[in-house]
Amino acid sequence: MSLASWKTLALILAVINLKSLPFVWHDQFRVLYHFVGNLRFKPSDPFFPKGRAVVDAQGKPTHPVFVPRMVTSRTPLLETDYNLHKSNSTYFADLDISRTALVSRLYSPGVGIVSKELDEEFLAASKKEGKRAPKRKAISIVLGSVYCTFKREIKPFELYEMHSKVISWDKKWMYILTCFMRPARGGGEKTMLAVAVSKYVVKKGRLTVAPERILRASGFLPAPPAGIEAKATPADSSADASGVDTPGSTEGITATGVDGSLVREVLKLSEDQIPGQETLEKQQKENTDLWSSEEWTWERIDQERQRGLKVVDGYTTLDDKLFDEWKQ
């Protein structure tokens, strides 16, 4: 075989396995593409791309926080195993991409705004106690764990969809449901291929930042009515009481998805970029025109959050049970 033929063959193999080539998964291509493409730099920015309906997976109107984000992909030869279908280990790399698309949109610009607010709070507390100004620490979005169950195989080069949505959150974790789906054919229904549940935590140094605070700063959630707080649930209370915690510092953590130096650089906001309360309220009103704000009150959103916690109840307490079993 001639050298030209070998080059042609190598090029063909590279093209059909593009997804699995070195550096394609990481920041340079796939993650960066979905991360930057879903960033919102101001609370007034649209929740979703123009023309995107604010509906759930069944097409019913819902609140923007619970809208699923879809990413499509295929399985190249390098992702297949000896059974000639998508290798189980490769689902987790795809989950990174799908979650990145969702969390980037939900947590921006809230992560940057809350980070600035916390810096100011830490500074004010230090001055009150007569201490030196504390060193500013980076804020990170860290993946805590992933559970995945496999329903049906995915054949080589087969097209599939990944639908990721927020199913709930508590004082510490945000829980994300991802469904791998085979597209409908010939007017039929989509087929479930795999289901995964992941959880994210946001850390500012040693401090855990509640998901609700970030979502509110991003413009997705209204403030709770005066004198009313979210009902505590077993999952809520265990978020702080659990003996199985995230590390006190995010240094040294190899966390996938939307965390890391790239996020911190992109989400940095100068002081004049942080909108005032009056501006935030105006922008929030403009965004709420996208769905029924009368139907999706704070109470209704919290009701849906609590419903979702019941769905993932076994998953939220699994860490404690597994570690207790290991220590026996």
C-alpha positions in Angstrom: 0.0 0.0 0.0 1.4 3.4 -0.9 2.2 6.2 1.5 -0.7 8.3 0.1 -3.1 5.4 0.8 -1.9 5.1 4.4 -2.4 8.8 4.9 -5.9 8.6 3.4 -6.8 5.7 5.7 -5.4 7.5 8.8 -7.4 10.6 7.9 -10.6 8.6 7.5 -10.0 6.9 10.9 -9.3 10.3 12.5 -12.5 11.8 11.1 -14.8 8.9 12.2 -13.2 8.9 15.6 -12.9 12.6 16.0 -14.9 12.6 19.3 -12.3 10.3 20.9 -9.1 12.0 19.7 -6.8 13.6 22.3 -7.9 17.0 23.6 -11.3 16.9 21.8 -13.1 16.1 25.1 -11.4 18.7 27.2 -11.6 22.5 27.2 -10.2 23.0 23.7 -13.3 21.6 21.9 -16.3 19.8 23.3 -16.5 21.2 26.9 -15.4 24.7 25.8 -18.0 24.8 23.0 -20.9 23.9 25.3 -19.6 26.0 28.1 -19.1 29.2 26.2 -22.2 28.7 24.1 -24.4 28.6 27.2 -22.9 31.4 29.3 -25.1 34.3 30.3 -23.1 37.3 31.2 -26.0 39.3 32.8 -29.2 38.4 34.6 -31.1 40.1 31.8 -29.7 37.8 29.2 -32.3 35.3 27.8 -32.6 32.1 29.8 -32.4 30.0 26.6 -31.5 30.5 23.0 -34.0 32.6 21.0 -37.0 30.5 20.0 -36.4 27.8 22.6 -39.7 26.9 24.3 -39.8 26.9 28.1 -41.3 23.4 28.3 -40.4 20.0 29.9 -39.5 16.8 28.2 -43.3 16.1 27.5 -43.8 19.6 26.0 -45.7 21.0 28.9 -45.0 24.6 30.0 -42.6 24.6 33.0 -40.3 26.9 34.9 -36.9 27.7 33.3 -35.0 26.0 36.1 -36.6 22.7 35.2 -36.2 22.9 31.4 -34.1 20.1 30.0 -31.0 20.8 27.8 -30.4 18.5 24.9 -27.1 17.5 23.4 -26.7 15.0 20.6 -23.7 12.7 19.9 -22.6 9.5 18.2 -20.5 6.5 19.2 -17.2 6.3 17.3 -15.3 3.0 17.0 -12.8 4.1 19.8 -15.8 4.2 22.2 -17.0 0.7 21.5 -16.0 -2.4 23.5 -15.6 -6.1 22.6 -19.4 -6.4 22.5 -19.4 -3.9 19.6 -21.5 -1.3 21.5 -20.8 1.9 23.4 -18.5 1.1 26.3 -20.0 1.8 29.7 -17.1 4.0 30.8 -17.6 6.4 27.9 -21.1 7.4 29.2 -19.4 9.5 31.9 -17.4 11.6 29.4 -20.7 12.4 27.6 -22.3 13.3 30.9 -19.7 15.9 31.4 -20.6 17.5 28.2 -24.4 17.4 28.7 -24.2 18.7 32.3 -21.8 21.5 31.2 -24.4 22.8 28.7 -27.1 22.9 31.4 -25.1 24.2 34.4 -23.3 26.9 32.5 -26.7 28.4 31.6 -28.2 28.1 35.0 -25.2 29.1 37.1 -24.1 32.1 35.0 -23.8 34.9 35.9 -24.9 33.9 39.4 -21.6 32.3 40.3 -19.6 35.5 39.5 -22.1 37.7 41.3 -22.3 35.6 44.5 -18.5 35.3 44.6 -18.2 39.1 44.6 -21.0 39.3 47.3 -19.1 36.8 49.5 -15.9 38.7 49.1 -17.6 41.8 50.4 -19.2 39.9 53.2 -15.9 38.4 54.3 -14.3 41.9 54.2 -17.1 43.5 56.2 -16.8 40.7 58.8 -13.0 41.1 59.1 -13.3 44.9 59.6 -16.0 44.4 62.3 -13.6 42.0 64.1 -10.6 44.2 63.6 -8.8 41.7 61.5 -6.9 42.1 58.2 -8.7 41.7 55.0 -9.0 38.0 54.1 -7.3 36.7 50.9 -9.9 36.3 48.1 -10.5 32.7 47.2 -11.7 31.3 44.0 -15.2 29.9 43.6 -15.6 26.4 42.0 -18.4 24.2 40.7 -17.5 20.6 41.7 -19.0 17.3 40.7 -19.7 15.2 43.8 -20.9 11.9 42.3 -22.6 10.2 39.4 -25.0 7.2 39.3 -25.7 5.6 35.9 -28.0 2.7 34.9 -27.9 1.2 31.5 -31.1 0.2 29.8 -30.3 -0.6 26.1 -27.1 -0.7 24.1 -25.9 2.0 21.8 -24.5 0.7 18.5 -21.4 2.1 16.8 -22.1 5.4 15.0 -25.7 5.4 16.3 -27.1 8.9 16.9 -28.4 9.5 20.5 -29.6 12.4 22.5 -28.7 13.4 26.1 -31.4 15.4 27.9 -30.2 16.9 31.2 -32.4 18.7 33.6 -32.4 19.9 37.2 -34.5 17.5 39.2 -34.0 19.2 42.6 -31.6 20.9 45.0 -31.0 21.1 48.8 -28.9 23.4 51.0 -25.7 21.9 49.5 -26.2 19.9 46.3 -27.9 20.4 43.0 -29.2 17.1 41.5 -29.2 16.7 37.7 -31.1 14.0 35.8 -29.7 12.9 32.4 -31.5 10.6 30.0 -29.8 9.0 27.0 -32.5 8.7 24.3 -32.7 7.2 20.9 -34.5 9.7 18.6 -38.0 8.8 17.5 -38.2 7.1 14.1 -41.1 7.2 11.7 -43.4 9.1 13.9 -42.8 6.7 16.9 -41.6 7.5 20.4 -38.1 8.0 21.7 -36.4 5.1 23.4 -34.7 5.3 26.8 -31.1 4.0 26.6 -29.6 5.0 29.9 -30.4 7.2 33.0 -27.9 9.1 35.2 -28.2 11.2 38.3 -25.3 13.6 39.2 -24.8 16.1 42.0 -22.9 19.4 42.0 -21.7 21.5 44.9 -20.3 25.1 44.7 -17.4 25.9 47.0 -15.9 29.3 47.9 -12.8 28.2 49.7 -14.1 26.1 52.6 -17.6 27.6 52.3 -20.4 25.7 50.6 -22.7 28.0 48.7 -26.4 27.0 48.5 -27.6 26.4 44.9 -30.7 28.5 45.6 -28.6 31.6 46.2 -26.8 31.2 42.9 -30.0 30.5 40.9 -31.5 33.6 42.4 -28.5 35.7 41.5 -28.7 34.3 38.0 -32.2 35.6 37.8 -33.9 32.2 37.7 -35.6 32.2 41.1 -37.7 34.8 42.9 -37.0 35.8 46.5 -39.0 33.8 49.0 -42.0 35.7 50.5 -41.2 37.6 53.7 -41.1 35.4 56.7 -41.2 32.2 54.7 -38.3 29.8 54.3 -38.0 26.6 52.3 -39.3 23.6 54.2 -36.5 21.4 55.5 -36.5 17.9 54.2 -34.4 14.9 55.2 -32.1 15.6 52.2 -31.8 19.2 53.1 -30.8 18.5 56.7 -28.4 15.8 55.8 -26.5 18.1 53.5 -24.7 19.6 56.4 -25.0 16.8 58.9 -23.5 14.1 56.7 -20.3 12.6 57.8 -19.4 12.1 54.2 -18.6 15.7 53.1 -16.8 17.3 50.2 -13.3 18.4 50.9 -13.0 21.7 52.8 -10.9 23.2 50.0 -11.2 22.6 46.3 -7.5 22.6 45.9 -6.3 19.3 44.5 -9.7 18.2 43.3 -9.9 16.7 39.9 -13.5 17.8 39.1 -15.0 17.5 35.7 -17.7 19.6 33.9 -17.8 23.3 34.3 -15.4 24.0 37.2 -11.8 25.0 37.0 -9.7 28.0 36.0 -11.5 28.6 32.7 -14.8 29.1 34.5 -13.2 31.5 37.0 -11.7 33.6 34.3 -14.8 33.8 32.2 -17.2 34.5 35.0 -15.1 37.3 36.6 -17.1 40.5 36.9 -15.8 43.9 37.6 -17.6 46.0 40.2 -19.5 48.1 37.7 -20.9 44.9 36.1 -22.8 43.8 39.2 -26.3 45.2 38.7 -28.2 46.9 41.5 -31.3 45.5 43.1 -33.6 47.7 41.1 -32.0 46.6 37.9 -32.2 43.0 38.9 -35.9 43.2 39.7 -36.6 44.8 36.3 -34.6 42.2 34.4 -36.2 39.4 36.4 -39.7 40.8 35.4 -38.7 40.8 31.7 -37.5 37.2 31.9 -40.6 36.0 33.7 -42.6 37.0 30.7 -41.3 33.8 29.1 -43.5 31.6 31.4 -46.4 32.0 33.7 -45.0 33.8 36.8 -48.5 33.7 38.4 -48.5 29.9 38.2 -44.8 29.4 39.0 -44.6 31.3 42.3 -41.9 30.7 44.8 -44.1 28.2 46.6 -44.8 26.3 43.4 -41.1 26.1 42.6 -40.3 24.9 46.1 -43.0 22.3 45.8 -41.5 21.0 42.6 -38.1 21.0 44.3 -39.3 18.9 47.2 -41.1 16.5 44.8 -37.8 16.0 43.0 -36.0 15.3 46.3 -38.3 12.4 46.9 -37.5 11.0 43.5 -33.7 11.0 44.3 -34.2 10.2 47.9 -32.2 6.9 47.8 -29.4 8.6 45.9 -29.1 11.5 48.3 -28.4 9.2 51.3 -26.4 6.6 49.4 -23.0 8.0 50.3 -23.6 7.7 54.1 -24.9 4.2 53.7 -22.0 3.1 51.6 -19.3 4.6 53.9 -21.0 3.1 56.9 -21.0 -0.3 55.2 -17.3 0.0 54.4 -16.4 0.9 58.0 -18.2 -2.2 59.4 
